[in-house]
């Protein structure tokens, strides 16, 4: 299996578990498959998207929930160090390794909402991916599940 696809699969599984959404596959609205750099994802029509540099953020209606995906390179830095630096920047919990090259932590965002973060190494390269979820929305699980790397 492609290393990037395996990393994405791990991140989706952990996000779905962390978010604990009973309605993980409830769509409730039409969705359009859109491409953002190296990945595609189904974006529900009433969600907004902001993409800048290496980060793409998907916001639910009324900003009640969000998913941010960051894909970047950290030359000479381990995935564990990337997770630690991001956790410290947000005064988060100590990153916990939950699988080979996969770390999770949480923090309270500026609105006091519990935010879950997964940092995943993408194979033997210096590339990594960060998934950040905040808030709750029945379509969030659907959005996560639809993520797919493209060639």
C-alpha positions in Angstrom: 0.0 0.0 0.0 1.2 3.5 -0.8 2.9 5.1 2.3 0.9 8.3 2.0 -2.4 6.5 1.6 -1.5 4.3 4.7 -0.7 7.4 6.7 -3.9 9.1 5.6 -5.8 5.9 6.5 -4.2 5.9 10.0 -5.1 9.6 10.5 -8.7 9.1 9.5 -9.1 6.1 11.8 -7.6 8.0 14.8 -9.7 11.1 14.0 -12.9 9.1 13.8 -12.1 7.5 17.2 -11.1 10.8 18.8 -14.1 12.6 17.5 -16.4 9.7 18.5 -19.1 10.7 16.1 -22.1 8.5 16.0 -23.2 10.3 12.8 -19.8 9.8 11.1 -21.4 9.2 7.7 -24.4 11.5 7.9 -24.2 13.9 5.0 -27.4 15.8 5.1 -26.3 18.0 2.2 -24.8 17.6 -1.3 -21.0 17.4 -1.4 -18.5 18.1 -4.2 -15.2 16.4 -4.5 -12.5 19.0 -4.6 -8.7 18.8 -5.1 -6.3 20.7 -2.8 -2.6 20.1 -3.8 -1.9 16.4 -3.1 -5.3 15.4 -1.9 -9.0 15.3 -2.7 -11.9 15.5 -0.3 -15.7 15.8 -0.5 -16.7 19.2 0.7 -20.4 19.6 1.8 -21.9 22.5 -0.2 -22.6 24.6 2.9 -19.1 24.4 4.3 -16.4 27.0 3.6 -12.8 26.4 2.7 -9.7 28.5 3.3 -6.5 27.4 1.8 -3.2 29.1 2.4 0.2 27.6 1.8 0.4 24.1 3.3 -2.8 24.4 5.3 -6.4 23.9 4.2 -9.3 24.5 6.6 -12.8 23.3 6.2 -15.4 25.2 8.3 -18.9 23.9 9.1 -21.9 26.3 8.8 -21.9 28.7 11.7 -18.3 27.8 12.4 -19.4 25.1 14.9 -16.7 22.7 13.7 -13.6 22.7 11.6 -11.1 20.3 10.1 -7.6 21.6 9.1 -5.1 19.6 7.1 -1.5 20.5 6.9 0.9 18.7 4.6 4.5 19.9 4.9 8.2 18.9 5.1 10.4 19.2 8.2 13.9 18.6 6.9 16.0 17.0 9.6 13.2 17.0 12.2 11.4 14.0 13.5 7.6 13.6 13.4 7.8 13.4 17.2 9.5 16.8 17.3 7.0 18.3 15.0 4.2 17.1 17.3 6.0 18.5 20.4 6.6 21.9 18.8 3.0 22.2 17.7 1.7 21.1 21.1 3.8 23.5 23.0 2.8 26.4 20.7 -0.9 25.7 21.6 -0.2 24.8 25.3 -1.4 21.3 24.5 -1.1 18.0 26.2 2.1 16.0 25.8 2.0 14.2 22.4 1.4 10.5 22.7 2.6 8.0 20.1 -0.4 5.9 19.1 1.3 4.1 16.2 4.6 4.1 14.4 5.2 7.7 13.4 1.8 8.9 14.6 1.3 11.2 17.5 -1.8 12.7 19.1 -2.4 15.6 21.5 -5.2 18.0 22.4 -5.5 21.6 23.4 -8.2 24.2 24.1 -8.5 26.7 21.3 -9.1 30.4 21.8 -12.8 29.8 22.2 -12.3 27.1 24.8 -13.2 24.3 22.4 -11.4 21.0 22.8 -9.2 20.5 19.7 -7.7 17.2 18.7 -4.5 16.9 16.7 -2.9 14.0 14.9 0.6 14.3 13.4 1.5 11.5 11.0 4.9 10.9 9.3 4.5 10.2 5.6 6.9 7.3 5.1 10.7 7.5 5.1 10.7 11.1 3.9 10.7 14.3 5.9 7.1 14.9 4.9 4.3 14.9 7.6 0.6 15.5 7.8 -1.3 17.2 10.6 -5.1 16.8 11.1 -6.8 19.2 13.4 -10.4 18.9 14.4 -12.4 21.2 16.6 -16.1 21.3 17.5 -18.8 18.8 16.5 -20.9 18.5 13.3 -22.5 15.3 11.9 -20.7 15.9 8.5 -17.2 16.1 10.0 -16.8 12.3 10.0 -17.9 12.2 6.4 -15.4 14.9 5.4 -12.6 12.9 7.2 -13.5 9.6 5.6 -13.6 11.1 2.1 -9.9 12.3 2.3 -7.7 10.7 -0.4 -4.2 11.4 -1.7 -4.0 11.8 -5.4 -1.1 11.4 -7.8 
